[in-house]
Amino acid sequence: MDHNEIKIQFLSAYDAHADAIFRFCVMKVSSREVAQDITQEAFMRYWQTLRKGDKLQNERAFLYTLARNLVIDWYRKKKESSLDVLSEAGIDFVGDGQKSVTASAEAREILAIMEKLDEDSREVLLLRFVEGFSPKEIALLLNESANTVSVRIHRATKKVQELIHAHE
């Protein structure tokens, strides 16, 4: 592949996946700035992979794997952040009108409940319901069987329901 073809493939992947990778990272690290850095690093590594001529079967899964590994590396360097960091980082769920305020309160409640889940449960729920991955795609991303992922999604969903009912 020549430089121009690599550039076209990279830009196409960036346009298709950058926003989703960024959202994934924000949900994982609770910081817009850190998420931007991780997203940028993931795409830099993707660019390097393309330049080396490595063949990729699924660029989306590859980008999520890069981002996930970079998040893990970041957590190894820094202790886990709380939801307060999300607010301090400037992510504000408040908008205009009663409907937006209600949505803001619900979003904060769900984020607080998500924080109570273990990391594995939180991860599969984010990938499934925020990013829209199928259990099979998540399994590929996490190097697990689709059945294991489906069970984790089911158990995590049950746990969220229990936490919501306990909160009422």
N, C-alpha and C positions, 0 to 999 in steps of 0.2 A: 504494500500500500504506500502510495507517495504522500508527501507532506500535506498536500491539499485534501486528499481523501481522509486522512487522519483528522485534519482540522474540521472537515464537514461532519464526520462521525462524532467527534467530541462536542461540537456545538449543538448537534441534534440531541445528543444525550443530555447535555446541560439544559437545553430548553425543555426537554421532556421530564427531567427528574430533579432539577436543582431545588425547586420549591418544596417538593415532598421530602427530599433528604434534609433540607433545613428544618422543616416542621418536626421530622423524626428526631433530629439532634436537639432542638429546643425542648421537646418533651423529655428527652433523656437527661439533659444537663441543666435545665431551668435557667439558662442564660442566653440571651440573644447574641451577645458578642462571642461567647465561646462556641455557640452553635454555628455562627458564621465562619469562625476559624476552622472548625472541624469540617464543615461543608466544603470550604475552599481547599483544605488539605485532601479530602476525599477525591475531589475532582482533579487536583494536581497529580495524585497517585494514579488516577484513571488515565490521565494524559500520558504519564510515563509508561503505563502498561500498553497503551496504543502505540506509542513510539517504538517500544521494544518489539512490536509485531505479535504480541501474544493474542491468541484467539479467545474470544469470550462467547460463551453460549447464551448468557443472559446478562446484559449490561445492567439492568435494573437491580437484579440480585447482587451483582458484583459491587455496585455502588453502595447498596445498603450494608453489605458485609464490610466494606471499607469504613463506612461511617460508624457502624457498630463497634468495630475493632478500635477505631480512634476514640470513641466515647469510653470504652473500657480502659484504654491507655490513659485518658484524661483523669478518670476516677482513681486510677492507681497513683497518680501524682497528687491528687487532691481529695480530701474527705468529701463524703456525699453532702450535697447542698440541700437546703430545705425549700419549701414553696415560697418562703419569704424572699428568696433571691429572685424568683420569677417577678414579683412585684417591684423589687428594687431595680431590676434590669429594664424596667419601663414597659413591661407587658401589662397592659391595662384592659380589662374586660368591660369597662364602663363605656356606655354609649348614650345616645339620645333616646329619651322616651322610656316609658314604663316597661315595654317589651324587652328593651335592651338591658335594663337594670335587672329584670327577672332572669334573663339569659346569663347575665354576668354572675348573679348569685348562684345559679345552677352550675355554671362552669367552675366556679370556685369550689363548690361543694363536691363536684365530681373529681376535680384535681386533688382535693384533700383526701377523698376516699382512695383514689389511685395511689397516693403516697403511702397509704397503710398496707398496700399489697407488697408482696416480696418482688424482687427485681424481675424474676422470670415471668411471673404472672402479669406484671405491668407491661413487660416487653411484648408478650404475645397479644395482649389486648390492644396496645398501640398499633402494632403491625396489622392486626386484623381489622379493627374498627376505625382507626384514624387514617391509616395508610391504604386500607382496602386490599391487603394481600389475602390470598386464599390460604387455607391451612397447608396445602401442598407447597405453595411458594414460601411460606414461613418455614416449613420443614427443610426445604432446600437451603434457605438462608442460615438456619441454625444448625444444620447438619444433624437433624433428627428425623424420625419417621413422621409421616403425616398423621398417623394414629396418635402418637405421643403429643403432637402439637394440638390436635383436636381435643384430646383429654385435658390438656393444660388450659385451653381456651374455655372449655366447659366449666372446669373447676374455678377458674379466675372469674368467670361471669357469675357463677353461683356466689362466690365470696363477695363480689361487688353488690349483688342483690341483698345478701345478708347485712352488709355494712350499711346500705341505704335504709333497710328496714329498721336496723338498730338505731339509726340516726333520727328516724321520724318520731 
